Structure formats: C-alpha cells, structure tokens
Amino acid sequence: MPLKPDAVIWRTLVAACRNQGNVNLAAEVLDCMMEMEPEDSGNYVLKSNLHAMIGDWQSVQEVRSSMSCKKVAKTQPAHSYVQPTTMSM
C-alpha cells in the first residue's frame, strides 16, 4: 500500500468485511483498532454492532461493559443551524 493506513482505511475494511460476511476478519481489525485508539468510542460501537449483526448478544454486552469500565463514552452527533435569509429582487 503506498500510504500508511489510518483509521478511515481500517474502518472501510471493517465495513467491507461486514458487507461480505467476513465477521472474523472484521472483529480482528476492530481489536487492533481498539488497541491503537482505546479512547475512540466509534470502535466499540462498531464492534458491538458487528456482534449484534450475528446475534452474539453476550459479546455485545461484554463490549458495552468494557466501554463503561474504561469510561469511554459514546460521542454525541454534532448539530448545525442554518437561518435562511430573505432575498430581495
């Protein structure tokens, strides 16, 4: 690969693995990402959703508990506000 993979590239690989049904590879990549970025809640949410997709509810609970123990909080989505202006002609 001509450039060093960053979090976006790794998350893209996880999404591709999920779409192709390769849950094991997606889980391995997410484990590595969680080691690289232990404070990133998105990695935990992705892993939890991956386990939920295959019905592994015990692992979903373990991932969510791990987030709580490590005090990793889910980030809230950002909001923007646009105020329309009147146009005069």
Phi and psi restraints in degrees (range 20) as a CNS / XPLOR table:
assign (resid 1 and name C) (resid 2 and name N)
       (resid 2 and name CA) (resid 2 and name C) 1.0 -70.3 20.0 2
assign (resid 2 and name N) (resid 2 and name CA)
       (resid 2 and name C) (resid 3 and name N) 1.0 -16.4 20.0 2
assign (resid 2 and name C) (resid 3 and name N)
       (resid 3 and name CA) (resid 3 and name C) 1.0 -133.1 20.0 2
assign (resid 3 and name N) (resid 3 and name CA)
       (resid 3 and name C) (resid 4 and name N) 1.0 157.0 20.0 2
assign (resid 3 and name C) (resid 4 and name N)
       (resid 4 and name CA) (resid 4 and name C) 1.0 -71.9 20.0 2
assign (resid 4 and name N) (resid 4 and name CA)
       (resid 4 and name C) (resid 5 and name N) 1.0 127.6 20.0 2
assign (resid 4 and name C) (resid 5 and name N)
       (resid 5 and name CA) (resid 5 and name C) 1.0 -65.1 20.0 2
assign (resid 5 and name N) (resid 5 and name CA)
       (resid 5 and name C) (resid 6 and name N) 1.0 137.5 20.0 2
assign (resid 5 and name C) (resid 6 and name N)
       (resid 6 and name CA) (resid 6 and name C) 1.0 -110.3 20.0 2
assign (resid 6 and name N) (resid 6 and name CA)
       (resid 6 and name C) (resid 7 and name N) 1.0 -174.4 20.0 2
assign (resid 6 and name C) (resid 7 and name N)
       (resid 7 and name CA) (resid 7 and name C) 1.0 -59.9 20.0 2
assign (resid 7 and name N) (resid 7 and name CA)
       (resid 7 and name C) (resid 8 and name N) 1.0 -35.3 20.0 2
assign (resid 7 and name C) (resid 8 and name N)
       (resid 8 and name CA) (resid 8 and name C) 1.0 -64.6 20.0 2
assign (resid 8 and name N) (resid 8 and name CA)
       (resid 8 and name C) (resid 9 and name N) 1.0 -43.4 20.0 2
assign (resid 8 and name C) (resid 9 and name N)
       (resid 9 and name CA) (resid 9 and name C) 1.0 -64.7 20.0 2
assign (resid 9 and name N) (resid 9 and name CA)
       (resid 9 and name C) (resid 10 and name N) 1.0 -43.2 20.0 2
assign (resid 9 and name C) (resid 10 and name N)
       (resid 10 and name CA) (resid 10 and name C) 1.0 -64.0 20.0 2
assign (resid 10 and name N) (resid 10 and name CA)
       (resid 10 and name C) (resid 11 and name N) 1.0 -41.5 20.0 2
assign (resid 10 and name C) (resid 11 and name N)
       (resid 11 and name CA) (resid 11 and name C) 1.0 -66.5 20.0 2
assign (resid 11 and name N) (resid 11 and name CA)
       (resid 11 and name C) (resid 12 and name N) 1.0 -33.3 20.0 2
assign (resid 11 and name C) (resid 12 and name N)
       (resid 12 and name CA) (resid 12 and name C) 1.0 -64.9 20.0 2
assign (resid 12 and name N) (resid 12 and name CA)
       (resid 12 and name C) (resid 13 and name N) 1.0 -40.6 20.0 2
assign (resid 12 and name C) (resid 13 and name N)
       (resid 13 and name CA) (resid 13 and name C) 1.0 -63.0 20.0 2
assign (resid 13 and name N) (resid 13 and name CA)
       (resid 13 and name C) (resid 14 and name N) 1.0 -41.9 20.0 2
assign (resid 13 and name C) (resid 14 and name N)
       (resid 14 and name CA) (resid 14 and name C) 1.0 -60.6 20.0 2
assign (resid 14 and name N) (resid 14 and name CA)
       (resid 14 and name C) (resid 15 and name N) 1.0 -44.8 20.0 2
assign (resid 14 and name C) (resid 15 and name N)
       (resid 15 and name CA) (resid 15 and name C) 1.0 -62.1 20.0 2
assign (resid 15 and name N) (resid 15 and name CA)
       (resid 15 and name C) (resid 16 and name N) 1.0 -42.0 20.0 2
assign (resid 15 and name C) (resid 16 and name N)
       (resid 16 and name CA) (resid 16 and name C) 1.0 -64.3 20.0 2
assign (resid 16 and name N) (resid 16 and name CA)
       (resid 16 and name C) (resid 17 and name N) 1.0 -42.1 20.0 2
assign (resid 16 and name C) (resid 17 and name N)
       (resid 17 and name CA) (resid 17 and name C) 1.0 -62.1 20.0 2
assign (resid 17 and name N) (resid 17 and name CA)
       (resid 17 and name C) (resid 18 and name N) 1.0 -43.2 20.0 2
assign (resid 17 and name C) (resid 18 and name N)
       (resid 18 and name CA) (resid 18 and name C) 1.0 -61.1 20.0 2
assign (resid 18 and name N) (resid 18 and name CA)
       (resid 18 and name C) (resid 19 and name N) 1.0 -45.7 20.0 2
assign (resid 18 and name C) (resid 19 and name N)
       (resid 19 and name CA) (resid 19 and name C) 1.0 -63.3 20.0 2
assign (resid 19 and name N) (resid 19 and name CA)
       (resid 19 and name C) (resid 20 and name N) 1.0 -31.9 20.0 2
assign (resid 19 and name C) (resid 20 and name N)
       (resid 20 and name CA) (resid 20 and name C) 1.0 -91.7 20.0 2
assign (resid 20 and name N) (resid 20 and name CA)
       (resid 20 and name C) (resid 21 and name N) 1.0 -1.1 20.0 2
assign (resid 20 and name C) (resid 21 and name N)
       (resid 21 and name CA) (resid 21 and name C) 1.0 82.1 20.0 2
assign (resid 21 and name N) (resid 21 and name CA)
       (resid 21 and name C) (resid 22 and name N) 1.0 12.9 20.0 2
assign (resid 21 and name C) (resid 22 and name N)
       (resid 22 and name CA) (resid 22 and name C) 1.0 -91.7 20.0 2
assign (resid 22 and name N) (resid 22 and name CA)
       (resid 22 and name C) (resid 23 and name N) 1.0 73.8 20.0 2
assign (resid 22 and name C) (resid 23 and name N)
       (resid 23 and name CA) (resid 23 and name C) 1.0 -66.0 20.0 2
assign (resid 23 and name N) (resid 23 and name CA)
       (resid 23 and name C) (resid 24 and name N) 1.0 -37.4 20.0 2
assign (resid 23 and name C) (resid 24 and name N)
       (resid 24 and name CA) (resid 24 and name C) 1.0 -62.1 20.0 2
assign (resid 24 and name N) (resid 24 and name CA)
       (resid 24 and name C) (resid 25 and name N) 1.0 -45.5 20.0 2
assign (resid 24 and name C) (resid 25 and name N)
       (resid 25 and name CA) (resid 25 and name C) 1.0 -66.2 20.0 2
assign (resid 25 and name N) (resid 25 and name CA)
       (resid 25 and name C) (resid 26 and name N) 1.0 -41.0 20.0 2
assign (resid 25 and name C) (resid 26 and name N)
       (resid 26 and name CA) (resid 26 and name C) 1.0 -60.1 20.0 2
assign (resid 26 and name N) (resid 26 and name CA)
       (resid 26 and name C) (resid 27 and name N) 1.0 -41.9 20.0 2
assign (resid 26 and name C) (resid 27 and name N)
       (resid 27 and name CA) (resid 27 and name C) 1.0 -65.6 20.0 2
assign (resid 27 and name N) (resid 27 and name CA)
       (resid 27 and name C) (resid 28 and name N) 1.0 -39.6 20.0 2
assign (resid 27 and name C) (resid 28 and name N)
       (resid 28 and name CA) (resid 28 and name C) 1.0 -63.4 20.0 2
assign (resid 28 and name N) (resid 28 and name CA)
       (resid 28 and name C) (resid 29 and name N) 1.0 -44.3 20.0 2
assign (resid 28 and name C) (resid 29 and name N)
       (resid 29 and name CA) (resid 29 and name C) 1.0 -62.7 20.0 2
assign (resid 29 and name N) (resid 29 and name CA)
       (resid 29 and name C) (resid 30 and name N) 1.0 -42.9 20.0 2
assign (resid 29 and name C) (resid 30 and name N)
       (resid 30 and name CA) (resid 30 and name C) 1.0 -64.5 20.0 2
assign (resid 30 and name N) (resid 30 and name CA)
       (resid 30 and name C) (resid 31 and name N) 1.0 -36.9 20.0 2
assign (resid 30 and name C) (resid 31 and name N)
       (resid 31 and name CA) (resid 31 and name C) 1.0 -60.3 20.0 2
assign (resid 31 and name N) (resid 31 and name CA)
       (resid 31 and name C) (resid 32 and name N) 1.0 -43.9 20.0 2
assign (resid 31 and name C) (resid 32 and name N)
       (resid 32 and name CA) (resid 32 and name C) 1.0 -63.9 20.0 2
assign (resid 32 and name N) (resid 32 and name CA)
       (resid 32 and name C) (resid 33 and name N) 1.0 -42.3 20.0 2
assign (resid 32 and name C) (resid 33 and name N)
       (resid 33 and name CA) (resid 33 and name C) 1.0 -63.7 20.0 2
assign (resid 33 and name N) (resid 33 and name CA)
       (resid 33 and name C) (resid 34 and name N) 1.0 -37.3 20.0 2
assign (resid 33 and name C) (resid 34 and name N)
       (resid 34 and name CA) (resid 34 and name C) 1.0 -68.5 20.0 2
assign (resid 34 and name N) (resid 34 and name CA)
       (resid 34 and name C) (resid 35 and name N) 1.0 -29.8 20.0 2
assign (resid 34 and name C) (resid 35 and name N)
       (resid 35 and name CA) (resid 35 and name C) 1.0 -72.9 20.0 2
assign (resid 35 and name N) (resid 35 and name CA)
       (resid 35 and name C) (resid 36 and name N) 1.0 -39.4 20.0 2
assign (resid 35 and name C) (resid 36 and name N)
       (resid 36 and name CA) (resid 36 and name C) 1.0 -71.5 20.0 2
assign (resid 36 and name N) (resid 36 and name CA)
       (resid 36 and name C) (resid 37 and name N) 1.0 -38.1 20.0 2
assign (resid 36 and name C) (resid 37 and name N)
       (resid 37 and name CA) (resid 37 and name C) 1.0 -130.7 20.0 2
assign (resid 37 and name N) (resid 37 and name CA)
       (resid 37 and name C) (resid 38 and name N) 1.0 70.6 20.0 2
assign (resid 37 and name C) (resid 38 and name N)
       (resid 38 and name CA) (resid 38 and name C) 1.0 -65.6 20.0 2
assign (resid 38 and name N) (resid 38 and name CA)
       (resid 38 and name C) (resid 39 and name N) 1.0 -17.6 20.0 2
assign (resid 38 and name C) (resid 39 and name N)
       (resid 39 and name CA) (resid 39 and name C) 1.0 -94.2 20.0 2
assign (resid 39 and name N) (resid 39 and name CA)
       (resid 39 and name C) (resid 40 and name N) 1.0 -3.3 20.0 2
assign (resid 39 and name C) (resid 40 and name N)
       (resid 40 and name CA) (resid 40 and name C) 1.0 -84.3 20.0 2
assign (resid 40 and name N) (resid 40 and name CA)
       (resid 40 and name C) (resid 41 and name N) 1.0 108.8 20.0 2
assign (resid 40 and name C) (resid 41 and name N)
       (resid 41 and name CA) (resid 41 and name C) 1.0 -64.8 20.0 2
assign (resid 41 and name N) (resid 41 and name CA)
       (resid 41 and name C) (resid 42 and name N) 1.0 -26.9 20.0 2
assign (resid 41 and name C) (resid 42 and name N)
       (resid 42 and name CA) (resid 42 and name C) 1.0 -59.5 20.0 2
assign (resid 42 and name N) (resid 42 and name CA)
       (resid 42 and name C) (resid 43 and name N) 1.0 -35.8 20.0 2
assign (resid 42 and name C) (resid 43 and name N)
       (resid 43 and name CA) (resid 43 and name C) 1.0 -64.9 20.0 2
assign (resid 43 and name N) (resid 43 and name CA)
       (resid 43 and name C) (resid 44 and name N) 1.0 -41.4 20.0 2
assign (resid 43 and name C) (resid 44 and name N)
       (resid 44 and name CA) (resid 44 and name C) 1.0 -66.4 20.0 2
assign (resid 44 and name N) (resid 44 and name CA)
       (resid 44 and name C) (resid 45 and name N) 1.0 -42.0 20.0 2
assign (resid 44 and name C) (resid 45 and name N)
       (resid 45 and name CA) (resid 45 and name C) 1.0 -64.6 20.0 2
assign (resid 45 and name N) (resid 45 and name CA)
       (resid 45 and name C) (resid 46 and name N) 1.0 -42.7 20.0 2
assign (resid 45 and name C) (resid 46 and name N)
       (resid 46 and name CA) (resid 46 and name C) 1.0 -59.7 20.0 2
assign (resid 46 and name N) (resid 46 and name CA)
       (resid 46 and name C) (resid 47 and name N) 1.0 -44.7 20.0 2
assign (resid 46 and name C) (resid 47 and name N)
       (resid 47 and name CA) (resid 47 and name C) 1.0 -66.1 20.0 2
assign (resid 47 and name N) (resid 47 and name CA)
       (resid 47 and name C) (resid 48 and name N) 1.0 -41.9 20.0 2
assign (resid 47 and name C) (resid 48 and name N)
       (resid 48 and name CA) (resid 48 and name C) 1.0 -60.7 20.0 2
assign (resid 48 and name N) (resid 48 and name CA)
       (resid 48 and name C) (resid 49 and name N) 1.0 -44.9 20.0 2
assign (resid 48 and name C) (resid 49 and name N)
       (resid 49 and name CA) (resid 49 and name C) 1.0 -64.8 20.0 2
assign (resid 49 and name N) (resid 49 and name CA)
       (resid 49 and name C) (resid 50 and name N) 1.0 -35.2 20.0 2
assign (resid 49 and name C) (resid 50 and name N)
       (resid 50 and name CA) (resid 50 and name C) 1.0 -63.0 20.0 2
assign (resid 50 and name N) (resid 50 and name CA)
       (resid 50 and name C) (resid 51 and name N) 1.0 -45.6 20.0 2
assign (resid 50 and name C) (resid 51 and name N)
       (resid 51 and name CA) (resid 51 and name C) 1.0 -65.9 20.0 2
assign (resid 51 and name N) (resid 51 and name CA)
       (resid 51 and name C) (resid 52 and name N) 1.0 -38.6 20.0 2
assign (resid 51 and name C) (resid 52 and name N)
       (resid 52 and name CA) (resid 52 and name C) 1.0 -63.8 20.0 2
assign (resid 52 and name N) (resid 52 and name CA)
       (resid 52 and name C) (resid 53 and name N) 1.0 -36.0 20.0 2
assign (resid 52 and name C) (resid 53 and name N)
       (resid 53 and name CA) (resid 53 and name C) 1.0 -59.0 20.0 2
assign (resid 53 and name N) (resid 53 and name CA)
       (resid 53 and name C) (resid 54 and name N) 1.0 -34.7 20.0 2
assign (resid 53 and name C) (resid 54 and name N)
       (resid 54 and name CA) (resid 54 and name C) 1.0 -99.5 20.0 2
assign (resid 54 and name N) (resid 54 and name CA)
       (resid 54 and name C) (resid 55 and name N) 1.0 5.0 20.0 2
assign (resid 54 and name C) (resid 55 and name N)
       (resid 55 and name CA) (resid 55 and name C) 1.0 79.8 20.0 2
assign (resid 55 and name N) (resid 55 and name CA)
       (resid 55 and name C) (resid 56 and name N) 1.0 19.7 20.0 2
assign (resid 55 and name C) (resid 56 and name N)
       (resid 56 and name CA) (resid 56 and name C) 1.0 -89.9 20.0 2
assign (resid 56 and name N) (resid 56 and name CA)
       (resid 56 and name C) (resid 57 and name N) 1.0 77.1 20.0 2
assign (resid 56 and name C) (resid 57 and name N)
       (resid 57 and name CA) (resid 57 and name C) 1.0 -70.1 20.0 2
assign (resid 57 and name N) (resid 57 and name CA)
       (resid 57 and name C) (resid 58 and name N) 1.0 -28.0 20.0 2
assign (resid 57 and name C) (resid 58 and name N)
       (resid 58 and name CA) (resid 58 and name C) 1.0 -63.3 20.0 2
assign (resid 58 and name N) (resid 58 and name CA)
       (resid 58 and name C) (resid 59 and name N) 1.0 -44.0 20.0 2
assign (resid 58 and name C) (resid 59 and name N)
       (resid 59 and name CA) (resid 59 and name C) 1.0 -68.0 20.0 2
assign (resid 59 and name N) (resid 59 and name CA)
       (resid 59 and name C) (resid 60 and name N) 1.0 -34.7 20.0 2
assign (resid 59 and name C) (resid 60 and name N)
       (resid 60 and name CA) (resid 60 and name C) 1.0 -58.4 20.0 2
assign (resid 60 and name N) (resid 60 and name CA)
       (resid 60 and name C) (resid 61 and name N) 1.0 -47.6 20.0 2
assign (resid 60 and name C) (resid 61 and name N)
       (resid 61 and name CA) (resid 61 and name C) 1.0 -63.2 20.0 2
assign (resid 61 and name N) (resid 61 and name CA)
       (resid 61 and name C) (resid 62 and name N) 1.0 -39.3 20.0 2
assign (resid 61 and name C) (resid 62 and name N)
       (resid 62 and name CA) (resid 62 and name C) 1.0 -63.7 20.0 2
assign (resid 62 and name N) (resid 62 and name CA)
       (resid 62 and name C) (resid 63 and name N) 1.0 -42.6 20.0 2
assign (resid 62 and name C) (resid 63 and name N)
       (resid 63 and name CA) (resid 63 and name C) 1.0 -65.0 20.0 2
assign (resid 63 and name N) (resid 63 and name CA)
       (resid 63 and name C) (resid 64 and name N) 1.0 -44.7 20.0 2
assign (resid 63 and name C) (resid 64 and name N)
       (resid 64 and name CA) (resid 64 and name C) 1.0 -64.5 20.0 2
assign (resid 64 and name N) (resid 64 and name CA)
       (resid 64 and name C) (resid 65 and name N) 1.0 -38.6 20.0 2
assign (resid 64 and name C) (resid 65 and name N)
       (resid 65 and name CA) (resid 65 and name C) 1.0 -65.9 20.0 2
assign (resid 65 and name N) (resid 65 and name CA)
       (resid 65 and name C) (resid 66 and name N) 1.0 -38.8 20.0 2
assign (resid 65 and name C) (resid 66 and name N)
       (resid 66 and name CA) (resid 66 and name C) 1.0 -60.8 20.0 2
assign (resid 66 and name N) (resid 66 and name CA)
       (resid 66 and name C) (resid 67 and name N) 1.0 -40.3 20.0 2
assign (resid 66 and name C) (resid 67 and name N)
       (resid 67 and name CA) (resid 67 and name C) 1.0 -59.8 20.0 2
assign (resid 67 and name N) (resid 67 and name CA)
       (resid 67 and name C) (resid 68 and name N) 1.0 -44.3 20.0 2
assign (resid 67 and name C) (resid 68 and name N)
       (resid 68 and name CA) (resid 68 and name C) 1.0 -65.5 20.0 2
assign (resid 68 and name N) (resid 68 and name CA)
       (resid 68 and name C) (resid 69 and name N) 1.0 -45.3 20.0 2
assign (resid 68 and name C) (resid 69 and name N)
       (resid 69 and name CA) (resid 69 and name C) 1.0 -62.3 20.0 2
assign (resid 69 and name N) (resid 69 and name CA)
       (resid 69 and name C) (resid 70 and name N) 1.0 -37.5 20.0 2
assign (resid 69 and name C) (resid 70 and name N)
       (resid 70 and name CA) (resid 70 and name C) 1.0 -87.9 20.0 2
assign (resid 70 and name N) (resid 70 and name CA)
       (resid 70 and name C) (resid 71 and name N) 1.0 1.7 20.0 2
assign (resid 70 and name C) (resid 71 and name N)
       (resid 71 and name CA) (resid 71 and name C) 1.0 57.2 20.0 2
assign (resid 71 and name N) (resid 71 and name CA)
       (resid 71 and name C) (resid 72 and name N) 1.0 41.2 20.0 2
assign (resid 71 and name C) (resid 72 and name N)
       (resid 72 and name CA) (resid 72 and name C) 1.0 -96.1 20.0 2
assign (resid 72 and name N) (resid 72 and name CA)
       (resid 72 and name C) (resid 73 and name N) 1.0 119.1 20.0 2
assign (resid 72 and name C) (resid 73 and name N)
       (resid 73 and name CA) (resid 73 and name C) 1.0 -102.0 20.0 2
assign (resid 73 and name N) (resid 73 and name CA)
       (resid 73 and name C) (resid 74 and name N) 1.0 142.9 20.0 2
assign (resid 73 and name C) (resid 74 and name N)
       (resid 74 and name CA) (resid 74 and name C) 1.0 -65.4 20.0 2
assign (resid 74 and name N) (resid 74 and name CA)
       (resid 74 and name C) (resid 75 and name N) 1.0 130.5 20.0 2
assign (resid 74 and name C) (resid 75 and name N)
       (resid 75 and name CA) (resid 75 and name C) 1.0 -75.0 20.0 2
assign (resid 75 and name N) (resid 75 and name CA)
       (resid 75 and name C) (resid 76 and name N) 1.0 144.2 20.0 2
assign (resid 75 and name C) (resid 76 and name N)
       (resid 76 and name CA) (resid 76 and name C) 1.0 -85.4 20.0 2
assign (resid 76 and name N) (resid 76 and name CA)
       (resid 76 and name C) (resid 77 and name N) 1.0 143.4 20.0 2
assign (resid 76 and name C) (resid 77 and name N)
       (resid 77 and name CA) (resid 77 and name C) 1.0 -65.1 20.0 2
assign (resid 77 and name N) (resid 77 and name CA)
       (resid 77 and name C) (resid 78 and name N) 1.0 149.3 20.0 2
assign (resid 77 and name C) (resid 78 and name N)
       (resid 78 and name CA) (resid 78 and name C) 1.0 -81.2 20.0 2
assign (resid 78 and name N) (resid 78 and name CA)
       (resid 78 and name C) (resid 79 and name N) 1.0 154.6 20.0 2
assign (resid 78 and name C) (resid 79 and name N)
       (resid 79 and name CA) (resid 79 and name C) 1.0 -127.2 20.0 2
assign (resid 79 and name N) (resid 79 and name CA)
       (resid 79 and name C) (resid 80 and name N) 1.0 149.7 20.0 2
assign (resid 79 and name C) (resid 80 and name N)
       (resid 80 and name CA) (resid 80 and name C) 1.0 -131.2 20.0 2
assign (resid 80 and name N) (resid 80 and name CA)
       (resid 80 and name C) (resid 81 and name N) 1.0 159.1 20.0 2
assign (resid 80 and name C) (resid 81 and name N)
       (resid 81 and name CA) (resid 81 and name C) 1.0 -132.4 20.0 2
assign (resid 81 and name N) (resid 81 and name CA)
       (resid 81 and name C) (resid 82 and name N) 1.0 126.6 20.0 2
assign (resid 81 and name C) (resid 82 and name N)
       (resid 82 and name CA) (resid 82 and name C) 1.0 -118.9 20.0 2
assign (resid 82 and name N) (resid 82 and name CA)
       (resid 82 and name C) (resid 83 and name N) 1.0 127.2 20.0 2
assign (resid 82 and name C) (resid 83 and name N)
       (resid 83 and name CA) (resid 83 and name C) 1.0 -105.2 20.0 2
assign (resid 83 and name N) (resid 83 and name CA)
       (resid 83 and name C) (resid 84 and name N) 1.0 116.9 20.0 2
assign (resid 83 and name C) (resid 84 and name N)
       (resid 84 and name CA) (resid 84 and name C) 1.0 -68.6 20.0 2
assign (resid 84 and name N) (resid 84 and name CA)
       (resid 84 and name C) (resid 85 and name N) 1.0 145.8 20.0 2
assign (resid 84 and name C) (resid 85 and name N)
       (resid 85 and name CA) (resid 85 and name C) 1.0 -110.1 20.0 2
assign (resid 85 and name N) (resid 85 and name CA)
       (resid 85 and name C) (resid 86 and name N) 1.0 153.5 20.0 2
assign (resid 85 and name C) (resid 86 and name N)
       (resid 86 and name CA) (resid 86 and name C) 1.0 -81.5 20.0 2
assign (resid 86 and name N) (resid 86 and name CA)
       (resid 86 and name C) (resid 87 and name N) 1.0 142.9 20.0 2
assign (resid 86 and name C) (resid 87 and name N)
       (resid 87 and name CA) (resid 87 and name C) 1.0 -106.2 20.0 2
assign (resid 87 and name N) (resid 87 and name CA)
       (resid 87 and name C) (resid 88 and name N) 1.0 131.0 20.0 2
assign (resid 87 and name C) (resid 88 and name N)
       (resid 88 and name CA) (resid 88 and name C) 1.0 -103.6 20.0 2
assign (resid 88 and name N) (resid 88 and name CA)
       (resid 88 and name C) (resid 89 and name N) 1.0 141.7 20.0 2
